[in-house]
Amino acid sequence: MSNRITEKQLQSVCDLINKETDSPMQPWVKNSDGKHVAQIGNYHISGAYGGVCLHRMVNEAGGVSDVFYCGHVPKRELFNMMHAFLAGIAAA
């Protein structure tokens, strides 16, 4: 039996973070003109360099910040950090 963390599991935790922080659920949406608009405040998963990272949309141009300031890490490491983040939100 595999004990791997999946993209679906990461996305579920990310969705919980967006709900708990009243942040937009999608990073981009189409406006009435059909153009994509960045949803400032949205948390989303980024994948690169063989790892994953939790990003937060910070401006209308689609700029993001690395929530944990650690770059792209293995899925399990990010999964654990995101759960700790949720625990901190609940404690606050």
C-alpha positions in Angstrom: 0.0 0.0 0.0 1.4 3.4 -1.0 1.6 6.2 1.5 2.3 8.9 -1.0 0.7 12.4 -0.9 -1.3 13.1 -4.0 -2.1 16.3 -5.9 -5.7 15.7 -4.9 -4.8 15.6 -1.2 -2.7 18.8 -1.5 -5.6 20.5 -3.3 -8.1 19.5 -0.6 -5.9 21.1 2.1 -5.4 24.2 -0.1 -9.2 24.5 -0.5 -9.6 24.3 3.3 -7.0 27.1 3.7 -8.9 29.3 1.2 -12.2 28.6 3.0 -10.8 29.3 6.5 -9.2 32.6 5.4 -12.3 33.7 3.3 -10.0 33.8 0.2 -11.1 33.3 -3.4 -11.2 29.6 -4.3 -9.7 30.0 -7.8 -6.5 31.9 -8.7 -7.9 33.2 -12.0 -11.5 33.8 -13.3 -12.8 35.2 -16.6 -14.5 38.6 -16.3 -17.4 39.8 -18.5 -15.0 40.7 -21.3 -13.6 37.1 -21.4 -10.3 38.2 -19.9 -8.6 36.3 -17.1 -8.4 38.3 -13.9 -6.2 37.3 -10.9 -8.0 36.7 -7.7 -5.9 38.5 -5.1 -5.6 36.5 -1.8 -6.1 33.1 -3.4 -3.9 30.3 -2.1 -2.9 27.7 -4.7 -0.4 24.9 -5.3 2.5 25.5 -7.7 4.6 22.7 -9.1 8.2 23.1 -10.4 11.6 21.6 -10.1 10.1 18.2 -9.0 8.4 19.8 -6.0 5.4 21.8 -4.9 4.9 25.1 -3.2 2.0 27.0 -1.6 1.6 30.4 -3.4 -0.7 33.3 -2.6 -1.8 35.7 -5.3 -0.7 39.2 -4.3 -1.5 41.5 -7.2 -3.7 42.0 -10.3 -0.9 41.1 -12.6 -0.7 37.5 -11.2 2.3 38.0 -8.9 2.6 35.5 -6.1 4.4 35.1 -2.8 5.8 31.9 -1.4 3.7 31.4 1.8 6.4 29.4 3.7 9.5 31.0 2.1 11.0 27.6 1.3 10.6 27.2 -2.4 9.4 24.0 -4.0 9.6 21.0 -1.7 8.4 17.3 -1.7 4.7 16.8 -1.5 4.7 15.3 2.0 6.7 18.2 3.4 4.3 20.8 1.9 1.3 18.7 3.1 2.6 18.8 6.7 3.4 22.5 6.5 -0.1 23.3 5.2 -1.7 21.3 8.1 0.4 23.2 10.6 -0.7 26.4 8.9 -4.4 25.4 9.3 -3.8 24.5 12.9 -2.3 28.0 13.4 -5.4 29.6 11.8 -7.7 27.6 14.1 -5.7 28.6 17.2 -5.8 32.3 16.3 
